Amino acid sequence: MKNLKSISILFFAIVLIATSCKKENLNTHQILDFHWHSMIGANEAAYATTYTSNGVNFNLSGWRYYVSNFTLIKEDGSEIKIADKVFLIDIANDDYSLDSVPVGNYKGFKFIVGLDSVTNHKDPTLYPTGNPLAIQDPGIHWSWNSGYIFMMVEGKYDSISPNNTTPNKEFFFHVGTDEFSRTIDFSNKSFSVISGEDKTIAIEMDLLKVISNVDLKTENATHSFGALKPLALKIATNWQSAFTVE
Amino acid sequence: MKKAILYFSFFLFLIAACKKENLPVDEYTLEIPKGFPKPSIPENNLPNADRVELGRRLFFDPILSRDSSISCASCHHTDKKFTDGLAKSIGIENRIGIRNSPSLLNVAYQPTMFWDGGVPNLEQQILAPIESHFEMDFNIIDVVARLNNSESYKALSLKAYDQLPSIFSVTRAIACFERTLYSGTSKYDDYVYNKNLNALSASEINGMNIFFGEEGECFHCHGTYLFTDNSFKNNGIYLQYQDSGRAHITQFPSDVGKFKVPSLRNVAMTAPYMHDGSFATLEDVVEHYNSGGKAHPNKSGLLLPLNLTTQEKIDLVNFLKALTDEK
């Protein structure tokens, strides 16, 4: 009789524990993902396609950029800085994850295009293959000054015009150096991270907005230094307005 | 009791033996010249025979270049004190570079790499010539892929760094090899460190006094056991510089035309001179400094007309020749 009572109590306890473990409202963190679209106007960016910007035809052979230093702004105004999360945005990949963030209501978020000045000068050979800051192929790091290229856009533009001829001359925009990192502010784009559900934010960058005031026929080369610096500045200045959060 | 002590000693021995196995480096000794301090070496790249051997093989192997024609040694010849005797170096497909090849002797002591100091250490340095379009025109990822097709490189990399050839093992090994390159046994060193008063002639001693004294003032930038302070200086070669030098990195207008002061050790064997190899002889260089240089706004205030006599110029050049390593 005693044994049956003990077993019943034990059984009851096990059931109680098992069912209470199933409850999900104890999650304090959930995954925050980005669905990150690289656009050219209304279209998803693709290589070997001809586009037009300010009346000049062009195609793309490369478009990648670094984003980092994400800050999430809570409802009460306090900020959560996500350390050590760097994305190398590539048109071939739309999915990037910030991993675990605290559950709650957020007023908005910020990030930078580029890298902070400490990360920008770290030794790229120390990152394992697959890390966005490791040496890439094609490269996106200036070995001669030990710094990263924040945004790299390459392709061909039509130097001849009128605008129904094939892009024939190469253009390249290599925007980097510490002073060209830019904070992208979405501090008024509220969102919620709910316990039990991972969250995805959809964001897009439109290359046409990045070069909205650039004339490819005369402004088609920058590596951010010397005489080519003003074009890099022009491009970096356009970054904020080139992003949209859905 | 005896048994316990025996077992305990055996136990300690096992621990000690195991510990030795875990040490990544043996007692490899760098042959540092008399009077030189120990160079600073990163903890994860302490030298041992395997690492130096891997680095040495890579240094002389043109596999690092796209068409397998150019190695590090192509611009850093062992018989020219690790320079190449050209004004500007030549890379693959006979592409002419933009600067003069600096000597790698004593490179372990340099706080920055290149004439403009753009890279902070030896480990990252090799990436630049590998990527440069007029040097090796390649990329480190492809270099590593090639090395992983070689049984001997795979074996050596495993021995040296406990991993197959990788960006890490390649960059570290070459740096390790370069940290074995020293120069500090010239007639000057014999005179100063061995106190051999017969090591220098009267002319060379006179030249030495000019170098280290008010007549020449050379020591201000070319002093210390390295014969450089590794600072960036504009020495008034041009009124307008095609190559902006340090300003290329910092983008400060005040850095235009400043280049890292090169070491004068072995200078008699490392012609031509300056960042662009525009001075063919030591006599030309002495003549330049004697004139006080051209009036570029960033020219170092240390440069003033010297008013050296003909004999003083000869003595100074003789002293510079006495900085050649006898080895």
Interface residues (C-beta under 8 A of the other chain):
Chain A: H121 D123 P124 T125 L126 A134 I135 D137 P138 G139 S143 W144 N145 S146 T177 F225 G226 K229
Chain B: F114 G118 V119 P120 N121 E123 Q124 L127 A128 I130 E131 S132 N139 I140 I141 D142 I167 F168 T171 S244 H248 I249 Q251
